[in-house]
């Protein structure tokens, strides 16, 4: 590295590029580091779902696949609803598992991210219940 007469690093194009590269690597490492709060298990479970508005009214009901299950959340994909839309206002989702080892388990959840390409919603759980038939 070149030094200026006062023992400071000279601002040559080469030094500037290498200093910028060091800063960019730090940013890339920062942005690429992604840790989930909980590990997710790969599952594919059939579910019945109900979309509930904050006042408790049912917006729509249908079916979905439950995937990437953790203790705090999951991903719902292949959501099929007669109305073919999600509410624009805040809502909750009641999920009742209908396949696998968890048949009859009910989960209340809030959507936290949407994935239009897979007709999906990432959810965080806010409650658990036993579904009645």
MOSULTA-V300458 format. One record per run of one state. SS is the DSSP state (alpha for helix, beta for strand, coil for the rest). FROM is the first residue (numbers start at 1). TO is the last residue. If there is no record, write none. Layout:
# MOSULTA-V300458
ss = {SS	SS}
from = {FROM	FROM}
to = {TO	TO}
This chain:
# MOSULTA-V300458
ss = {coil	beta	coil	beta	coil	alpha	coil	beta	coil	beta	coil	beta	coil	beta	coil	alpha	coil	beta	alpha	coil	beta	coil}
from = {1	3	4	9	10	13	33	41	54	58	70	73	82	91	98	100	103	105	116	119	120	131}
to = {2	3	8	9	12	32	40	53	57	69	72	81	90	97	99	102	104	115	118	119	130	133}
